[in-house]
């Protein structure tokens, strides 16, 4: 009679929410404790939980930072949300669980000089980690072109950081935010690019003069955006890496 191999999962750690800052009604920044010895590569995700429910979230902080930073979008219960409705009731001092290992292959690939980073809203998170780590490690020789799409301009939570970095390190960072609903009253003061981010990718590649053989294209966020970007750039010969955020939190 064959015996079944028992796979033991490493124990969960319980960590404290150190800070929470709500940016909109359905977008929040959360900082949690980093367990002792916890390591990750920029672009990887952690698995956190509450009341027995777990979900994976990309890490915005760089590995050297003392806290784990997360940028989370609320998915309502009526839209299939399970964990985020629970998290929305938590704040500083409350506890969540975290699995002991970060995972994921959506990490910085240094083979290409030009790094075209395409995202929608919370999909920008891995790129925040990429750039913070790159600067902290004193690296050079690459340029990060961050293209971020959102319905409304107040969803660009990391815009201030990327704008400051593009001014301090123009040889390293270019930030291009675009709103898909420019005619909405909420976007009446918007002066930047307009249209869905996947619809401006090819124009930006041409405008920025990104050579196929020296450019790595990443896409993170809404599956529809990713698929469209993939269909546009892969046939041209660009190397492409994706990370899909499904609307099931």
C-alpha positions in Angstrom: 0.0 0.0 0.0 1.4 3.4 -1.0 2.1 5.9 1.7 1.1 9.5 1.3 3.8 12.1 1.7 2.8 14.7 4.3 3.9 18.2 3.3 4.3 20.5 6.3 3.9 24.2 5.8 6.1 26.5 7.8 4.2 28.2 10.6 2.6 31.5 10.0 3.9 34.6 11.8 1.6 37.1 13.4 2.6 40.7 12.7 1.3 44.1 13.7 -0.1 46.8 11.5 2.2 49.7 12.2 0.5 52.3 10.1 -2.3 52.8 7.7 -3.1 55.7 5.4 -6.3 55.7 3.3 -5.7 57.5 0.0 -9.2 57.1 -1.4 -12.4 55.2 -0.3 -11.0 52.0 -1.8 -7.2 52.5 -1.8 -5.0 52.3 1.2 -1.3 52.1 2.1 -0.5 49.7 5.0 2.8 49.1 6.7 3.3 45.9 8.7 6.0 44.5 10.8 8.8 42.6 9.0 9.4 39.2 10.7 13.0 38.7 11.8 15.0 37.2 9.0 12.3 37.9 6.4 13.8 38.4 3.0 12.5 39.1 -0.5 13.6 40.3 -3.9 12.1 43.6 -5.4 9.0 42.6 -7.2 8.1 39.6 -5.1 4.9 39.2 -3.1 4.0 38.3 0.5 1.0 36.3 1.6 -0.9 37.9 4.4 -4.1 36.8 6.1 -6.8 37.5 8.7 -9.4 35.2 10.3 -8.1 32.3 8.2 -8.4 34.1 4.9 -5.1 34.6 2.9 -4.2 36.6 -0.2 -0.9 37.5 -1.9 0.1 41.2 -2.2 3.2 42.6 -4.0 5.6 44.4 -1.7 6.2 48.1 -2.3 9.0 48.5 0.1 12.6 47.6 -0.9 14.4 44.8 0.9 16.5 47.2 3.1 13.4 48.9 4.6 12.5 48.0 8.2 8.8 47.7 7.4 6.8 45.9 4.8 4.8 48.4 2.7 1.6 47.3 0.9 -0.7 49.2 -1.4 -4.2 47.6 -1.3 -7.4 48.1 -3.3 -10.7 47.2 -1.6 -12.7 44.6 -3.5 -16.3 44.7 -2.1 -18.0 41.5 -1.0 -20.6 41.8 -3.7 -17.7 41.7 -6.3 -16.1 38.7 -4.7 -13.9 40.3 -2.2 -12.9 38.1 0.7 -9.8 39.4 2.5 -9.9 43.1 1.8 -13.3 43.7 3.4 -11.8 42.2 6.5 -8.6 44.3 6.2 -10.7 47.5 5.8 -11.8 47.2 9.4 -8.2 47.0 10.7 -5.8 49.7 11.7 -2.7 50.5 13.7 -2.1 47.9 16.4 -4.2 45.2 14.8 -2.7 41.9 13.8 -2.4 40.0 10.5 -0.6 36.8 9.6 2.2 36.5 7.1 3.7 33.4 5.5 7.4 33.0 6.2 8.6 33.3 2.6 8.1 35.8 -0.2 7.5 34.4 -3.6 7.3 35.4 -7.3 9.3 35.7 -10.4 8.2 39.2 -11.4 11.6 40.6 -10.5 14.0 43.1 -12.0 15.8 41.7 -15.0 19.0 43.6 -15.5 19.9 42.3 -18.9 18.3 45.2 -20.7 19.3 48.8 -20.3 15.8 50.2 -20.9 13.1 49.1 -18.4 9.5 49.9 -19.6 7.2 49.4 -16.6 3.5 49.4 -17.4 0.8 49.3 -14.7 -2.7 50.0 -13.6 -3.2 51.5 -10.1 -1.9 49.0 -7.5 0.1 47.3 -10.3 2.7 50.0 -9.8 3.8 48.4 -6.5 6.6 46.1 -7.8 8.1 49.0 -9.7 8.3 51.1 -6.5 10.4 48.3 -5.0 12.5 48.0 -8.1 13.5 51.7 -8.1 13.9 52.1 -4.4 16.3 49.1 -4.3 18.2 50.2 -7.4 18.9 53.6 -5.9 19.7 52.2 -2.4 22.2 49.8 -3.9 23.9 52.6 -5.9 23.4 50.9 -9.2 23.6 52.6 -12.6 23.4 51.8 -16.3 19.6 51.4 -16.5 16.6 53.7 -17.1 13.1 53.0 -15.7 10.2 54.3 -17.7 7.1 54.0 -15.4 3.8 54.2 -17.3 0.8 54.1 -14.9 -2.8 54.1 -15.9 -5.8 54.9 -13.7 -9.4 56.1 -14.0 -8.8 59.1 -11.8 -5.7 61.1 -11.0 -6.1 60.6 -7.2 -5.3 56.9 -7.8 -1.7 57.7 -8.6 -0.6 57.2 -5.0 3.1 57.0 -5.8 3.2 59.9 -8.2 4.8 62.4 -5.8 7.6 59.9 -5.2 8.2 59.1 -8.9 8.0 62.8 -9.9 10.6 63.6 -7.3 12.9 60.8 -8.4 12.6 61.8 -12.0 13.7 65.3 -11.0 16.6 64.1 -8.8 17.6 61.3 -11.2 16.5 62.2 -14.7 19.0 59.8 -16.1 17.3 57.0 -14.2 13.5 57.6 -13.9 10.8 58.8 -16.3 7.2 58.8 -15.0 4.2 58.9 -17.3 0.8 58.8 -15.6 -2.3 58.7 -17.8 -6.0 58.9 -16.9 -8.6 56.8 -18.9 -11.6 59.1 -18.0 -10.3 62.6 -18.7 -13.8 64.0 -19.3 -15.1 63.1 -15.8 -15.5 66.1 -13.5 -13.2 64.5 -11.0 -10.4 64.8 -13.5 -11.2 68.4 -14.6 -7.8 69.7 -13.4 -5.8 66.9 -15.1 -3.1 68.2 -17.5 -1.2 65.0 -18.2 -1.6 62.1 -20.7 -5.0 60.8 -21.5 -6.3 57.3 -22.4 -5.8 53.8 -21.2 -2.2 53.0 -20.5 -2.2 50.0 -22.9 -3.4 52.3 -25.7 -0.4 54.7 -25.3 2.3 52.1 -24.9 3.4 52.0 -28.6 3.3 55.8 -28.9 5.5 56.1 -25.8 7.9 53.5 -27.1 8.4 55.5 -30.2 8.4 58.9 -28.4 11.0 57.7 -25.9 13.1 56.0 -28.6 13.2 52.6 -26.9 15.1 50.0 -29.0 13.7 46.5 -29.2 16.9 44.7 -28.5 17.7 46.8 -25.4 14.3 47.1 -23.8 12.5 44.9 -21.2 8.7 45.4 -21.1 6.9 44.6 -17.8 3.1 44.8 -17.3 1.4 44.5 -13.9 -2.2 45.0 -12.9 -5.5 44.5 -14.7 -5.4 41.3 -16.9 -7.1 43.0 -19.8 -4.4 45.7 -19.8 -1.7 43.1 -19.7 -3.1 41.0 -22.5 -3.4 44.0 -24.7 0.2 45.2 -24.0 1.5 41.7 -24.6 -0.3 41.5 -28.0 1.2 44.9 -29.0 4.8 44.4 -28.0 5.7 40.7 -28.2 5.1 40.5 -32.0 7.5 43.4 -32.4 10.2 41.4 -30.7 10.3 42.9 -27.2 11.1 40.8 -24.2 8.0 40.7 -22.0 7.2 39.8 -18.3 3.7 39.9 -16.7 2.1 39.9 -13.3 -1.7 39.7 -13.2 -3.8 41.1 -10.4 -7.2 39.4 -10.5 -10.3 41.1 -9.1 -10.9 38.5 -6.4 -8.6 40.0 -3.7 
